[in-house]
Amino acid sequence: MTDVIVVGAGPAGSAVACHLARSGLDVLILEKTAFPREKVCGDGLTPRAVQELVTLGVDVEEPGWFRTSGLRLVGAGRRLEIPWPDGSLPSYGLTRTRRDLDELLVRRAVKAGATLQEGTKVTGPLLNRAGQVVGVTTAAGEQHARLVVAADGASSRLSVALGLYPRRDRPIGVAARRYYRSPRHDDDLLGVWLDPAPAGYGWVFGMGDGTCNVGVALLRTPHADYRRLLSRWLTTLPPEWGLTEENATTPVRGAALPMGFSRQPHYVPGLVLVGDSGGMVNPSSGEGIAYALEAARLAAETIETALARPTAGQRERAFQRYPAALKTANGGHFTLGRAFARAVEHPHVMRLATRHGLSHPALMRVAIKILGNITDPGGHRAPDRLAAALSKITPVS
Ligand SMILES: Cc1cc2nc3c(=O)[nH]c(=O)nc-3n(C[C@H](O)[C@H](O)[C@H](O)COP(=O)(O)OP(=O)(O)OC[C@H]3O[C@@H](n4cnc5c(N)ncnc54)[C@H](O)[C@@H]3O)c2cc1C
């Protein structure tokens, strides 16, 4: 009997495993792939994500990381630069391929004492007579645990096996990316274009290693064709950036963005959902890594407290605090993001926002900081205070 089985070693799973192993619990990570492995992503880490990495003890001073100083928004012939906030969070962001990042994080969890089993696909939950999750099944047989963490990503087969489907009233996005050799590789602003699609955006993120991560994200519509969208949009970018077929170093690959707490509840007896499995991508930005890492920390705090309680009733009450903690941290923000996602589904709203918003830089800066959650939590500047107030008064569901 293990204390905790973590299913999936993406950022969510490795972070929760690392926190739990550090607190002395016996943790087993089951991962279907083997490291190093690819994961389709934009590879952009905001200061919020950097903060979580530092908390996990990741050395972000080592070679291999590329530092960013903020965002550059481009649309309707205008551009707006938004530096990362200067305050309680690190003043820089980072980029790093997920091939590197995910391996680095899982190795940290192992160093902290967690056991990793690669090439082990979890095939389903193991239930007791009361219907409580008491472990998982794999091709090798049954593995029992006091608690299971579903960190198995957007499709979370483990959650689906328990009847936890994505909510239909939540937005879902799709995004695709490709790497290109490009002289833009050392641009220290994350470039975001608002033009490629009415309810979407394009990005060019410098990786600092001679390549850029280039992609598009859009709200899922029945006929969303991200490959065509990406290639059409690339023809509008300056030719000297070299974002051409000859300079592409990978194929185009896409995946879903489960947003705004799209799968709930985040706790059912015996099972906690963390990261994309619980739909923890910010609906207005498509950012998911910071939220996965933050949820992992909150989940670990709850699990550690709960497993130390002497009775089943006390443990259950302690576990119930995890969904509430998630909502307190980001619920208001995700509600705002969902409202934004609904609004931009109407093409003219996005066009108006791009055209008029970017010609009012002060206003746009505040709106982007609030929607992208790039304010300083506890900061005293107007966007920080407005963001904190708005997320407090916004109803959460
Ligand atoms: C194209 C694209 C671009 C993006 N760009 C950004 C960005 O720039 N910045 C950002 O912050 N976010 C971005 N995101 C979102 C981000 O990638 C996710 O939010 C993040 O990966 C969530 O981490 P996770 O650990 O929850 O899930 P994942 O990273 O998906 O990890 C899940 C893990 O579980 C494993 N697994 C799955 N099923 C099983 C099973 N049955 N048994 C064992 N193991 C299993 C998988 O192999 C995987 O290792 C992007 C997403 C996409 C699709």
PDBQT file of the ligand as one rigid body, heavy atoms in Angstrom, charges set to zero:
ROOT
HETATM    1  C1  LIG A 401      -0.356  23.789 -28.365  1.00  0.00    +0.000 C 
HETATM    2  C2  LIG A 401      -0.406  24.115 -26.896  1.00  0.00    +0.000 A 
HETATM    3  C3  LIG A 401       0.312  25.205 -26.445  1.00  0.00    +0.000 A 
HETATM    4  C4  LIG A 401       0.331  25.508 -25.075  1.00  0.00    +0.000 A 
HETATM    5  N1  LIG A 401       1.127  26.531 -24.653  1.00  0.00    +0.000 NA
HETATM    6  C5  LIG A 401       1.245  26.791 -23.337  1.00  0.00    +0.000 A 
HETATM    7  C6  LIG A 401       2.172  27.761 -22.878  1.00  0.00    +0.000 A 
HETATM    8  O1  LIG A 401       2.921  28.378 -23.653  1.00  0.00    +0.000 OA
HETATM    9  N2  LIG A 401       2.234  28.002 -21.538  1.00  0.00    +0.000 N 
HETATM   10  C7  LIG A 401       1.441  27.333 -20.644  1.00  0.00    +0.000 A 
HETATM   11  O2  LIG A 401       1.523  27.629 -19.442  1.00  0.00    +0.000 OA
HETATM   12  N3  LIG A 401       0.564  26.381 -21.056  1.00  0.00    +0.000 NA
HETATM   13  C8  LIG A 401       0.465  26.081 -22.374  1.00  0.00    +0.000 A 
HETATM   14  N4  LIG A 401      -0.373  25.064 -22.795  1.00  0.00    +0.000 N 
HETATM   15  C9  LIG A 401      -1.126  24.297 -21.784  1.00  0.00    +0.000 C 
HETATM   16  C10 LIG A 401      -0.197  23.281 -21.082  1.00  0.00    +0.000 C 
HETATM   17  O3  LIG A 401       0.470  22.504 -22.054  1.00  0.00    +0.000 OA
HETATM   18  C11 LIG A 401      -1.005  22.364 -20.147  1.00  0.00    +0.000 C 
HETATM   19  O4  LIG A 401      -1.866  23.148 -19.360  1.00  0.00    +0.000 OA
HETATM   20  C12 LIG A 401      -0.061  21.547 -19.245  1.00  0.00    +0.000 C 
HETATM   21  O5  LIG A 401       0.675  20.606 -20.004  1.00  0.00    +0.000 OA
HETATM   22  C13 LIG A 401      -0.859  20.796 -18.151  1.00  0.00    +0.000 C 
HETATM   23  O6  LIG A 401      -0.003  19.942 -17.443  1.00  0.00    +0.000 OA
HETATM   24  P1  LIG A 401      -0.556  18.551 -16.824  1.00  0.00    +0.000 P 
HETATM   25  O7  LIG A 401       0.570  17.993 -16.042  1.00  0.00    +0.000 OA
HETATM   26  O8  LIG A 401      -1.856  18.785 -16.169  1.00  0.00    +0.000 OA
HETATM   27  O9  LIG A 401      -0.879  17.620 -18.082  1.00  0.00    +0.000 OA
HETATM   28  P2  LIG A 401       0.094  17.030 -19.203  1.00  0.00    +0.000 P 
HETATM   29  O10 LIG A 401       1.238  17.941 -19.420  1.00  0.00    +0.000 OA
HETATM   30  O11 LIG A 401      -0.779  16.699 -20.360  1.00  0.00    +0.000 OA
HETATM   31  O12 LIG A 401       0.660  15.679 -18.574  1.00  0.00    +0.000 OA
HETATM   32  C14 LIG A 401      -0.142  14.533 -18.446  1.00  0.00    +0.000 C 
HETATM   33  C15 LIG A 401       0.786  13.323 -18.300  1.00  0.00    +0.000 C 
HETATM   34  O13 LIG A 401      -0.012  12.170 -18.011  1.00  0.00    +0.000 OA
HETATM   35  C16 LIG A 401       0.453  11.080 -18.779  1.00  0.00    +0.000 C 
HETATM   36  N5  LIG A 401      -0.662  10.133 -18.911  1.00  0.00    +0.000 N 
HETATM   37  C17 LIG A 401      -1.833  10.334 -19.571  1.00  0.00    +0.000 A 
HETATM   38  N6  LIG A 401      -2.630   9.256 -19.445  1.00  0.00    +0.000 NA
HETATM   39  C18 LIG A 401      -1.954   8.353 -18.682  1.00  0.00    +0.000 A 
HETATM   40  C19 LIG A 401      -2.257   7.051 -18.213  1.00  0.00    +0.000 A 
HETATM   41  N7  LIG A 401      -3.421   6.449 -18.498  1.00  0.00    +0.000 N 
HETATM   42  N8  LIG A 401      -1.340   6.401 -17.463  1.00  0.00    +0.000 NA
HETATM   43  C20 LIG A 401      -0.147   6.993 -17.156  1.00  0.00    +0.000 A 
HETATM   44  N9  LIG A 401       0.192   8.219 -17.592  1.00  0.00    +0.000 NA
HETATM   45  C21 LIG A 401      -0.704   8.901 -18.340  1.00  0.00    +0.000 A 
HETATM   46  C22 LIG A 401       0.899  11.723 -20.083  1.00  0.00    +0.000 C 
HETATM   47  O14 LIG A 401       1.797  10.899 -20.816  1.00  0.00    +0.000 OA
HETATM   48  C23 LIG A 401       1.564  12.998 -19.564  1.00  0.00    +0.000 C 
HETATM   49  O15 LIG A 401       2.928  12.795 -19.250  1.00  0.00    +0.000 OA
HETATM   50  C24 LIG A 401      -0.433  24.738 -24.152  1.00  0.00    +0.000 A 
HETATM   51  C25 LIG A 401      -1.185  23.653 -24.620  1.00  0.00    +0.000 A 
HETATM   52  C26 LIG A 401      -1.173  23.336 -25.973  1.00  0.00    +0.000 A 
HETATM   53  C27 LIG A 401      -1.973  22.159 -26.465  1.00  0.00    +0.000 C 
ENDROOT
TORSDOF 0
